[in-house]
Amino acid sequence: MKRNPYLLRVLIAFDAFWNVVFGGRFGETISSRVGLRHAWYDQAVAYALNEIQPHHTELADEHDQERDEEALRDLNKEQ
């Protein structure tokens, strides 16, 4: 499993927690969620995040997918 700095892991967990609180899917971050949705408020949040970090929502979606694939590989190794 790839190691991430502690603070980054905490921020990702915080992001995923609030995504679930607001009705998102488990394991998905808000950053990824708003990049995939088309409601005006999702677009507004995505715009703000992408202004802070270019391509933030796209990178977040890629990271969520990589994390899912890594978790599946880990599960298959245990079996």
N, C-alpha and C positions, 0 to 999 in steps of 0.2 A: 504494500500500500504506500502510495506517495505521501511523504510527510509535508504538511503545511505548517507554517508558524502558528503558534498557539492563538494569537490575536485574530488571525485570519479565520481559523476554525471557529472561534467564538462568534465572530461577526456573521459567518455563513449560517451557523446554528440560529442566531438571533433573527436573521433574515428569513430562514425557513420557518421558524416558529411563528412569526407574525403573518407569514403567508397563510399558514393553516388557520390562524385565528380569523383571518379575513376571508375564509372560504376556499382557499387554494388547495391544491393536491399535496399530500404528504411527500416530503423530500424535494419539493420544488421551491426555489427561492422567489421572493417578490420580484427581484431583478429579472429573472427568466420569465416569470408569469406576465409581467407587464409588456415585455418585448413580444410576446406571442398573442396578446389580446388586442381587440380593436375598439373597446369602449373609450370615450373621450378622456376619462380620468386615467385609464391605463396608458394611453398615449401621452398624456401630460407628464406622468411620472417617468415614463420611458425617455421622453425628451429631456427632462431635467437630469436624469442619471447619465444619459449619453452626452450631455453638455459637460458634466463633471469629469467623466472618463469616456473618451470616444469609443463607440461600439460596446459600451458596458452591457447592454441587454443581450447582444449577440454572444459576447464572451461568457456571460452568466449562463445562458442556455447551453452552450458547449460544455461548460464546466459541470452543469447538472447532469448532462448526458454521460460525460466521462465518469462521474461519480457513480451513476447507476450501473454502467458497464463494469466498473471496478468491483462494485458490490456483488454483481452476478458472478464474476470470475472468482471472487473470494468464496462465495457459496458453493460453487462447483468444485473448488479445491477441497472443501471440507467434506464433500460427499464421497 
